């Protein structure tokens, strides 16, 4: 009877040890905080696959950079159109307000793509940004959009431009000034 009890105990210990070993194999990898394997340690991928992934990443970065340039060109075009409209009509028209809205959205997208973290800007405002004259503000928008486009074209797809982020901050302030202060004329 004692021998039978010992056999059951050893069998139970063996089964318990097998479960522990099986469960340990399913534990997450401790190489990262999330428990997922580190993607930089992809040793099981062949060189061809790694090269293909690198080419895809480069193509995506080039595409994103071209989209950034297109947005910059569109912002510069909207700035020029706003300036022409103000010179011709001596007042901002309802379609100009739509252009201001579109310009603000484009500049915000550019700002995010350049690596800016939030929409807050703690820089002190310059004299041109404090201008109460709408004509001067629209002229400044045209200048700033042109500066933003030239700065975007200067930078590569791998860099972050502080000057371009500051230009976008200035543009957002000017657009908001024009949108929310409609009694200048």
Secondary structure, DSSP 4 states (H G I P E B T S, - for coil): -HHHHHHHHHHHHHHHHHHHHHHHHTSPPTTSTTSSPPGGG-TTS-HHHHHHHHHHHHHHHHHHHHHHHHHHHHHHHHHHHHHHHHHHHSS--HHHHHHHHHHHHHHHHHHHHTT---S---SPPPTTTT---HHHHHHHHHHHHHHHHHHHHHS-TT---HHHHHHHHHHHHHHHHHHH-----
